[in-house]
């Protein structure tokens, strides 16, 4: 794979992926440059076409990825093609483009190309670049959260069952994906009752002298204290793996036979325990909702469109069981079709998540064969990507399609309600229009220690958690516990950085803004005056400020508001705008408190040895084993430090000098 520089002009160092209606154009696009010019073609489009024609001359005749770049270096669009030269030729027409493509052409100031060996490589590279650069003319998947799995860890004689996220570095069997943590927790609770597998950490297991509470409530077989032999416990682990692998019927039949035999031998307590295990297995399958009879493993995707918005509903079926669903609301232009959005979404989705052997879709997509090839190569097994028309597979897709439509309807209703609340907020605080971005600030500390400033952001789509920020307050001029000084530092840092980024401008008028229309401060007149002083000193314009003082006895509904140009006022206890402000304030308070507690916990568990540069985990462990505690290490003589196994004279001197300087 080689990059081909086209000119000495300033080009961005990164590369971006683009999804466009042109991507669905036939590969045999005419390479000629049409000279006929529509009289209504805007001058900006003509300029963009001329730029593209210049770069088109140097485009590679083969598979690759191309990027369209704005004058300020912003990547507008990333696209792939089997023949890049033919694809770029489709942009050199002066007429016949939809509005979105015309706007993209108008903004294009340069292009970059990357040649690859195969079209599959182009698909993978395009997906990577889209996720890195987030071009505004591409379809973007907005949720990058990893899915939780159930792991039966096999790196110990007594396997452990637990919830897992992230890289699969631990030896064991992974079952998933589950669509939510709630679904995993529910399944784990039932599996522990059904198979009595331990969930405790290794350190806890190794230090048990008697069974823990989980054994008493019949949630663990207690192999740690020998209540069950390792051989019998391994059999329980095997049954759990079989159940999660799809052999649920055989597992239940075996347990039923054992229960009957125990009852016939008058071993009623054992029979009762087996009955409870069978009941737990039934609870797992009964809570799955729709379970397929003939589809062992599949990912199902259905897309709905309404009012220019899209919703993709994903269902995950494993071992003939429904392991949950998740809704996605990708950012996409309203002019795109459902099939185009679904096509772009799938490539990004499977960049982060492993696929099932079967992928069922509600719409036929253009790159189905290409996606099959890429997924098969990654998983080292054949993957089918199909849009079924009949049978049980179609029923699964229809079920997902129904859920997509319902989820989109709820999202549109929530957004409409949010917009009404923002309009009410603008009216209450005297804004000329409803705010598009609201920032709420709060501080949290314990007697001035571990001071944290928090900023939460809300907009037409609700709370915008990717935009949340925290500030570690450590200014030399901040007296511990001085809320005014802490708020001054937070606002100064926030708006100083915003001023530095102002030269870049907004990437898109439809994009979520980076500058707030309104900031809310959790505090009274003092915090309000601090905010006015900071924004005035930084010459920040167009940002309204409001402060919320808690009511008498801190009762909700009796808050006093401070706004520039108005006398302090209160809102009616039943005013929807007041409820909305309370929600914003409470979210800022939750975020600030949570971040502060996490920092405080980290400080409590901090080891003084962590501060010594050049002493790694192995030597820290050796020192703690030799002396028993970090405090004892700090008091040790240099000669004693040198005697520790694994610690050489240089490291001993380093540790000794560190603590001597501290004293």
C-alpha positions in Angstrom: 0.0 0.0 0.0 1.6 3.3 -1.1 0.6 6.9 -0.8 0.9 9.0 -3.8 1.6 12.7 -3.1 0.1 14.9 -5.8 1.5 18.4 -5.3 3.6 20.5 -2.8 0.4 22.1 -1.6 -0.3 21.9 2.1 -2.1 18.6 2.7 -3.2 17.2 6.1 -1.0 14.4 7.5 -3.9 12.2 8.2 -6.2 10.4 5.9 -10.0 10.2 5.9 -12.7 7.9 4.6 -15.7 9.1 2.7 -19.1 7.6 1.9 -21.0 9.2 -0.9 -23.7 8.6 -3.4 -20.9 8.6 -5.9 -19.7 5.4 -4.3 -22.7 3.6 -5.6 -22.1 4.9 -9.1 -21.1 2.3 -11.7 -17.4 1.6 -11.8 -17.5 2.1 -15.5 -18.0 5.9 -15.0 -16.9 7.9 -18.1 -13.4 9.1 -17.8 -14.0 12.0 -20.2 -14.4 15.4 -18.7 -17.7 16.8 -19.8 -17.4 20.4 -21.0 -21.1 21.2 -21.2 -21.9 23.6 -18.5 -25.3 24.1 -16.9 -26.2 27.8 -16.7 -27.4 27.4 -13.2 -24.2 25.8 -11.8 -22.9 28.0 -8.9 -19.4 29.4 -9.2 -18.3 27.5 -6.1 -19.2 24.2 -7.7 -17.3 25.2 -10.9 -14.2 26.0 -8.8 -14.5 22.7 -7.0 -14.8 20.8 -10.2 -11.7 22.5 -11.6 -9.7 21.4 -8.5 -11.0 17.8 -8.8 -10.1 17.7 -12.5 -6.5 18.7 -11.7 -6.1 15.9 -9.2 -8.1 13.5 -11.3 -5.3 13.5 -13.9 -3.0 11.9 -11.3 -5.5 9.5 -9.8 -4.4 5.8 -9.8 -6.0 3.3 -12.2 -6.7 0.6 -9.5 -8.2 0.0 -6.1 -7.6 2.6 -3.5 -9.0 5.3 -1.2 -9.4 9.0 -1.9 -9.9 12.0 0.4 -11.5 15.3 -0.4 -9.9 18.1 1.6 -11.1 21.6 2.4 -9.0 24.7 2.2 -8.4 24.7 6.0 -7.1 21.1 5.9 -10.3 19.6 7.1 -11.1 16.2 5.5 -14.5 16.4 4.0 -15.0 12.9 2.7 -13.2 9.6 2.4 -14.2 7.1 -0.3 -13.0 3.8 -1.8 -13.2 2.5 -5.3 -12.2 -0.5 -7.4 -10.8 2.1 -9.8 -10.1 5.4 -8.1 -9.6 7.3 -11.4 -13.0 6.3 -12.7 -14.7 7.1 -9.4 -13.2 10.6 -9.1 -14.3 11.2 -12.7 -17.9 11.1 -11.5 -17.2 14.3 -9.5 -16.0 16.3 -12.6 -19.4 16.9 -14.0 -20.8 20.4 -13.6 -24.4 19.3 -13.2 -26.5 16.4 -12.0 -25.2 16.3 -8.4 -27.5 16.1 -5.4 -27.2 19.0 -3.0 -25.0 17.2 -0.6 -22.4 16.2 -3.3 -22.6 19.7 -4.7 -21.7 21.2 -1.3 -18.9 18.8 -0.9 -17.4 19.6 -4.3 -17.7 23.3 -3.6 -15.7 23.0 -0.4 -13.0 20.8 -2.0 -9.6 22.5 -2.3 -7.3 19.4 -2.7 -7.4 15.6 -2.8 -5.2 12.7 -1.7 -5.1 9.2 -3.0 -3.8 5.9 -1.5 -3.3 2.9 -3.7 -3.9 -0.6 -2.2 -3.6 -4.2 -3.5 -7.3 -5.2 -3.4 -10.8 -3.7 -3.1 -11.1 -5.5 0.3 -8.0 -3.6 1.5 -9.6 -0.4 0.3 -12.8 -1.2 2.3 -10.8 -1.8 5.5 -8.6 1.3 5.0 -11.7 3.5 4.3 -13.3 2.3 7.5 -10.3 3.1 9.6 -9.9 6.5 8.2 -13.6 7.4 8.7 -13.4 6.4 12.4 -10.2 8.4 12.9 -11.2 11.6 11.0 -15.0 11.6 11.2 -15.5 13.5 7.9 -18.7 15.5 7.9 -19.9 14.1 4.5 -19.6 10.5 5.6 -22.0 8.3 7.4 -20.7 8.0 11.0 -21.5 5.4 13.6 -21.9 7.3 16.8 -21.6 4.5 19.3 -18.1 3.0 19.8 -18.8 1.2 23.0 -17.5 -2.3 23.2 -19.9 -5.1 23.9 -19.7 -7.2 27.1 -19.0 -10.9 27.0 -19.3 -13.8 29.4 -15.9 -15.4 30.0 -15.2 -18.8 31.5 -11.6 -18.3 32.4 -9.5 -21.5 32.0 -6.2 -20.3 33.5 -6.8 -21.9 36.9 -7.7 -25.4 38.1 -11.1 -24.0 39.2 -12.5 -22.0 36.2 -13.9 -18.6 37.0 -17.0 -17.1 35.3 -17.2 -13.3 34.9 -18.2 -10.4 32.7 -15.5 -9.2 30.2 -14.9 -6.2 28.0 -11.9 -5.3 25.8 -9.1 -7.4 24.4 -9.3 -11.2 24.7 -5.9 -11.7 26.4 -7.0 -14.1 29.1 -7.2 -17.8 28.4 -10.7 -19.2 28.3 -14.0 -19.3 26.4 -15.7 -16.1 25.5 -19.5 -16.0 24.8 -21.2 -13.0 23.3 -21.7 -10.3 22.4 -24.5 -9.3 24.7 -26.2 -6.1 23.9 -26.0 -4.6 27.3 -24.4 -5.0 30.7 -27.8 -5.6 32.2 -28.3 -8.6 29.9 -24.9 -10.0 31.0 -25.5 -9.5 34.7 -28.9 -11.2 34.4 -27.4 -14.1 32.6 -24.5 -14.4 35.0 -26.8 -14.5 38.0 -28.8 -17.3 36.5 -25.6 -19.2 35.4 -24.2 -19.0 38.8 -27.3 -20.5 40.3 -27.4 -23.1 37.5 -23.8 -24.2 37.5 -22.4 -23.0 40.8 -19.3 -21.6 39.2 -17.1 -19.2 41.2 -17.0 -15.5 40.3 -14.4 -14.4 42.9 -11.0 -12.9 42.0 -7.9 -15.1 42.3 -6.6 -13.4 45.4 -9.9 -13.9 47.2 -10.0 -17.6 46.1 -6.5 -18.3 47.3 -7.0 -16.8 50.8 -10.3 -18.6 51.8 -10.3 -20.8 54.8 -14.1 -21.4 54.9 -16.8 -21.0 52.3 -18.1 -17.5 51.6 -21.7 -16.2 51.5 -22.2 -17.3 47.8 -21.8 -20.9 48.9 -24.4 -20.4 51.6 -27.0 -19.0 49.1 -26.2 -21.7 46.6 -24.5 -19.5 44.1 -21.1 -21.3 44.2 -19.8 -24.8 44.8 -16.9 -23.5 46.9 -13.9 -25.4 45.3 -11.7 -23.0 47.3 -12.3 -24.9 50.5 -12.8 -28.4 49.0 -16.6 -28.5 49.4 -16.5 -30.0 45.9 -13.6 -31.8 44.2 -11.7 -30.2 41.4 -12.8 -33.0 39.1 -16.5 -32.5 39.9 -16.1 -28.7 39.6 -14.5 -29.2 36.2 -17.6 -31.1 35.1 -19.8 -28.1 36.2 -17.6 -25.8 34.1 -17.9 -28.2 31.1 -21.7 -28.2 31.4 -21.7 -24.3 31.5 -19.6 -24.2 28.3 -21.9 -26.7 26.6 -25.0 -24.7 27.6 -23.5 -21.4 26.3 -22.3 -23.1 23.1 -25.9 -24.2 22.2 -26.2 -27.6 23.8 -28.8 -26.4 26.2 -31.2 -29.2 25.5 -28.7 -31.9 26.3 -27.6 -30.2 29.4 -31.2 -29.8 30.7 -32.0 -33.4 29.9 -28.9 -34.6 31.7 -29.9 -32.6 34.8 -33.4 -33.9 34.6 -32.2 -37.5 34.6 -29.9 -36.9 37.6 -32.8 -35.3 39.4 -35.1 -38.3 38.8 -32.4 -40.7 39.9 -31.7 -38.7 43.0 -35.4 -38.7 43.9 -35.7 -42.5 43.3 -32.7 -43.0 45.7 -34.6 -40.7 48.3 -31.8 -38.1 48.0 -34.3 -35.3 48.1 -31.9 -32.5 49.0 -29.8 -33.3 45.9 -32.9 -33.6 43.8 -34.0 -30.2 45.1 -30.7 -28.6 44.2 -30.9 -30.1 40.7 -34.4 -28.8 40.3 -33.3 -25.3 41.2 -30.5 -25.5 38.6 -33.0 -26.6 35.9 -35.2 -23.7 37.0 -32.3 -21.3 36.6 -31.6 -22.6 33.1 -35.3 -22.1 32.2 -35.1 -18.6 33.5 -32.2 -17.8 31.1 -34.0 -19.0 28.1 -37.4 -17.7 29.1 -36.0 -14.1 29.4 -34.5 -14.2 25.9 -37.7 -13.1 24.1 -37.7 -14.3 20.5 -35.4 -17.4 20.1 -34.8 -18.8 16.6 -35.4 -22.5 15.9 -33.2 -22.9 12.9 -30.6 -20.0 13.2 -27.8 -21.0 15.6 -25.7 -17.8 15.2 -26.5 -14.6 13.4 -26.2 -10.8 13.6 -29.4 -9.1 12.4 -29.5 -5.5 11.2 -32.6 -3.5 10.2 -32.7 0.2 9.3 -35.6 2.6 9.5 -35.8 6.1 8.2 -38.2 8.9 9.2 -38.0 12.7 9.0 -34.5 12.5 7.6 -33.2 10.5 10.6 -32.0 6.9 10.6 -32.1 4.2 13.2 -30.3 0.8 12.9 -31.4 -1.9 15.2 -28.9 -4.7 15.8 -29.9 -8.1 17.3 -27.4 -10.8 18.3 -28.3 -14.5 18.3 -25.9 -17.1 19.6 -26.5 -20.7 20.5 -30.1 -20.4 19.2 -30.7 -17.7 21.9 -31.4 -14.0 21.6 -28.6 -12.2 23.5 -30.1 -8.8 23.2 -30.3 -5.8 20.9 -29.0 -2.3 20.6 -30.2 0.8 18.7 -27.8 3.0 16.7 -28.5 6.5 15.3 -25.8 7.2 12.7 -25.0 10.6 11.5 -26.0 10.6 7.8 -27.4 13.0 5.2 -31.1 12.8 4.7 -30.7 12.4 1.0 -29.1 9.0 1.4 -31.1 5.8 1.1 -31.5 3.2 3.8 -29.3 0.8 1.9 -26.5 3.3 1.5 -26.5 4.2 5.2 -26.6 0.5 6.2 -23.7 -0.3 3.9 -21.5 2.4 5.4 -22.5 1.5 8.9 -21.7 -2.2 8.7 -18.1 -1.6 7.6 -17.5 0.7 10.7 -19.4 -1.6 13.0 -17.3 -4.7 12.2 -14.1 -2.8 12.5 -14.6 -2.9 16.2 -16.7 -6.1 16.8 -16.4 -9.7 15.7 -19.1 -11.0 13.4 -21.3 -14.0 13.5 -21.2 -16.6 10.7 -24.4 -15.2 9.3 -25.3 -11.5 8.9 -29.0 -10.8 8.1 -30.0 -7.4 6.7 -33.2 -5.7 6.0 -32.0 -4.1 2.8 -29.7 -5.3 0.0 -26.4 -3.5 0.1 -24.0 -2.8 -2.7 -20.8 -4.0 -1.0 -22.3 -7.3 0.4 -19.8 -9.5 -1.4 -16.9 -7.3 -0.5 -18.0 -7.3 3.2 -18.3 -11.1 3.1 -14.8 -11.3 1.8 -13.4 -9.0 4.5 -15.2 -10.6 7.4 -14.3 -14.1 6.2 -10.6 -13.2 6.0 -10.6 -11.6 9.4 -12.4 -14.5 11.2 -10.7 -17.3 9.1 -14.2 -18.8 8.4 -16.9 -18.2 5.8 -19.4 -15.4 6.6 -22.6 -14.9 4.7 -24.1 -11.5 4.3 -27.7 -11.7 3.0 -31.0 -9.9 3.0 -33.5 -12.9 3.4 -36.9 -12.7 1.7 -38.8 -15.6 3.4 -38.7 -18.1 6.2 -37.6 -17.7 9.8 -34.6 -15.5 8.8 -37.0 -13.0 7.3 -39.1 -13.1 10.5 -36.0 -12.2 12.5 -35.3 -9.3 10.2 -39.0 -8.1 10.4 -38.8 -8.3 14.1 -35.7 -6.1 14.1 -37.3 -3.7 11.6 -40.3 -3.2 13.9 -38.0 -2.4 16.8 -36.0 0.0 14.6 -39.1 1.9 13.7 -40.3 2.1 17.3 -36.8 3.2 18.5 -36.7 5.9 15.9 -40.1 7.1 16.9 -39.1 7.4 20.5 -35.9 9.2 19.6 -37.7 11.7 17.5 -40.2 12.3 20.3 -37.4 12.8 22.8 -35.6 15.2 20.5 -38.8 17.2 19.9 -39.3 17.4 23.7 -35.7 18.4 24.2 -36.0 21.2 21.6 -39.1 22.5 23.4 -37.2 22.6 26.7 -34.3 24.4 25.1 -36.7 26.9 23.6 -38.2 27.4 27.0 -34.8 27.8 28.6 -33.9 30.5 26.0 -37.1 32.4 26.8 -36.5 32.3 30.5 -33.0 33.6 30.3 -33.7 36.2 27.6 -31.8 34.6 24.7 -32.7 35.6 21.1 -33.1 32.0 20.1 -33.2 28.5 21.6 -29.6 27.5 22.7 -28.0 24.8 20.7 -25.2 24.1 23.2 -25.6 24.5 27.0 -22.7 24.0 29.3 -23.1 23.5 33.1 -20.3 23.9 35.5 -19.8 22.5 39.1 -16.9 21.9 41.5 -16.3 19.1 44.0 -13.7 18.7 46.7 -13.2 17.4 50.2 -12.0 20.2 52.4 -10.2 21.6 49.4 -8.4 18.4 48.7 -8.6 16.5 45.3 -10.5 19.5 43.9 -12.3 18.8 40.6 -14.1 21.1 38.2 -16.7 19.5 35.9 -18.4 20.6 32.7 -21.4 18.8 31.2 -23.0 19.6 27.9 -26.6 19.4 26.6 -28.0 20.0 23.2 -31.0 19.2 21.0 -30.1 15.4 21.3 -29.9 15.5 25.1 -26.8 15.1 27.2 -23.7 15.1 24.9 -21.5 12.9 27.0 -18.5 12.8 24.6 -18.3 16.6 25.2 -18.1 16.3 29.0 -14.8 17.6 30.5 -13.2 17.5 33.9 -10.5 19.9 35.3 -8.0 19.0 37.9 -7.8 22.2 39.9 -4.2 22.7 41.0 -3.5 26.4 40.5 -0.9 27.9 42.8 -3.2 30.9 43.5 -6.2 28.7 44.5 -6.8 28.5 48.3 -8.1 25.1 49.2 -11.9 25.3 49.6 -12.2 28.6 47.7 -15.1 27.9 45.4 -14.8 31.3 43.6 -11.1 30.7 42.8 -11.8 27.2 41.6 -14.6 28.4 39.3 -12.4 31.1 38.0 -9.6 28.6 37.1 -12.1 26.2 35.4 -13.8 28.9 33.2 -10.4 30.6 32.4 -9.0 27.3 31.1 -12.1 26.3 29.2 -12.6 29.6 27.4 -8.9 30.2 26.8 -8.7 26.9 25.0 -11.9 27.8 23.1 -10.4 31.1 21.9 -7.3 29.2 20.6 -9.6 26.9 18.6 -11.8 29.7 17.3 -9.6 30.3 14.2 -10.6 26.9 12.9 -14.3 27.9 12.8 -17.2 25.5 12.7 -16.7 22.6 10.4 -20.4 22.5 9.4 -23.4 24.7 10.2 -25.3 21.5 11.0 -22.7 20.1 13.3 -22.9 20.4 17.0 -21.2 23.7 18.0 -18.1 23.9 20.1 -19.0 27.3 21.6 -21.8 27.4 24.1 -24.8 29.7 23.7 -25.5 29.5 27.4 -23.5 28.5 30.5 -25.1 27.6 33.8 -23.1 27.9 37.0 -24.1 26.0 40.1 -23.8 28.7 42.7 -25.1 32.1 43.7 -24.2 35.7 42.9 -20.6 35.3 43.8 -20.1 32.5 41.1 -22.1 34.6 38.7 -19.8 37.6 39.1 -16.7 35.4 38.7 -18.1 34.0 35.4 -18.8 37.5 34.1 -15.3 38.7 35.1 -13.6 35.7 33.3 -15.6 36.0 30.1 -15.2 39.8 30.0 -11.5 39.5 30.5 -11.2 37.0 27.7 -13.5 39.1 25.4 -15.9 36.3 24.9 -19.1 37.4 23.2 -22.3 35.7 22.4 -22.4 33.5 25.5 -25.2 34.1 28.0 -24.4 33.4 31.7 -26.9 32.2 34.4 -26.2 31.1 38.0 -28.5 28.9 40.0 -28.5 29.4 43.8 -30.1 26.7 45.8 -33.3 27.6 47.7 -33.8 27.9 51.4 -32.9 24.6 53.2 -31.6 23.6 49.7 -35.2 22.7 48.7 -35.8 22.0 45.0 -38.3 24.3 43.4 -37.1 27.4 45.4 -33.9 28.1 43.3 -32.9 31.7 42.6 -31.5 32.6 39.2 -29.0 35.3 38.5 -28.9 36.6 34.9 -27.2 39.6 33.4 -29.6 42.5 32.9 -32.3 41.1 35.2 -33.1 41.2 38.9 -32.7 37.8 40.6 -35.9 35.8 40.1 -37.5 32.5 40.7 -39.6 30.2 38.5 -42.9 28.6 39.2 -42.4 25.3 41.0 -44.3 23.6 38.2 -42.5 25.4 35.3 -41.1 22.8 32.8 -38.0 25.0 32.4 -37.3 24.7 36.1 -37.4 20.9 35.9 -35.1 21.0 33.0 -32.6 23.3 34.8 -32.7 21.0 37.8 -31.9 18.0 35.6 -29.0 19.9 34.1 -27.7 20.9 37.5 -28.1 17.4 39.0 -26.3 15.8 36.0 -23.4 18.3 36.5 -23.4 17.5 40.3 -23.4 13.7 39.6 -20.5 14.0 37.1 -18.4 16.2 39.4 -19.0 14.0 42.5 -18.2 10.8 40.6 -15.0 12.2 39.2 -13.9 13.6 42.5 -14.6 10.2 44.3 -12.6 8.4 41.6 -9.6 10.7 42.1 -9.9 10.5 45.9 -10.0 6.7 45.8 -6.9 6.7 43.6 -5.1 9.0 46.1 -6.1 6.7 49.0 -4.6 3.7 47.3 -1.5 5.4 46.0 1.8 3.7 46.8 4.8 6.0 47.6 6.9 3.6 45.6 4.9 4.6 42.5 6.5 8.0 42.6 10.1 6.6 42.1 11.0 6.9 38.4 13.0 3.9 37.2 11.6 1.3 39.7 9.3 -1.1 37.9 6.5 -3.4 39.1 8.9 -6.4 39.7 11.3 -4.4 41.9 8.4 -2.7 43.8 7.0 -6.2 44.5 10.4 -7.4 45.7 10.8 -4.4 48.1 7.3 -4.9 49.5 7.8 -8.6 50.0 11.1 -7.9 51.8 10.0 -5.1 54.1 6.2 -5.6 54.3 5.1 -2.0 53.5 6.1 1.1 51.7 6.6 2.9 55.0 9.1 0.3 56.1 10.9 0.7 52.8 11.1 4.4 53.4 12.9 3.8 56.7 15.3 1.1 55.5 19.0 1.7 55.4 20.9 1.6 52.1 22.7 -1.6 53.1 19.4 -3.3 53.7 17.9 -2.2 50.4 20.9 -3.6 48.6 20.3 -7.0 50.1 16.8 -7.4 48.6 16.8 -10.1 45.9 16.4 -8.5 42.4 17.4 -5.0 43.5 20.8 -3.9 42.4 23.0 -1.2 44.1 21.9 1.5 41.6 18.2 0.9 42.3 18.8 0.7 46.0 20.5 4.1 45.9 17.6 5.5 43.8 15.0 4.3 46.4 17.1 5.5 49.3 17.8 8.9 47.8 14.1 9.4 47.0 12.9 8.9 50.6 15.8 10.9 52.0 14.9 13.9 49.8 11.3 13.5 51.0 12.3 13.7 54.6 
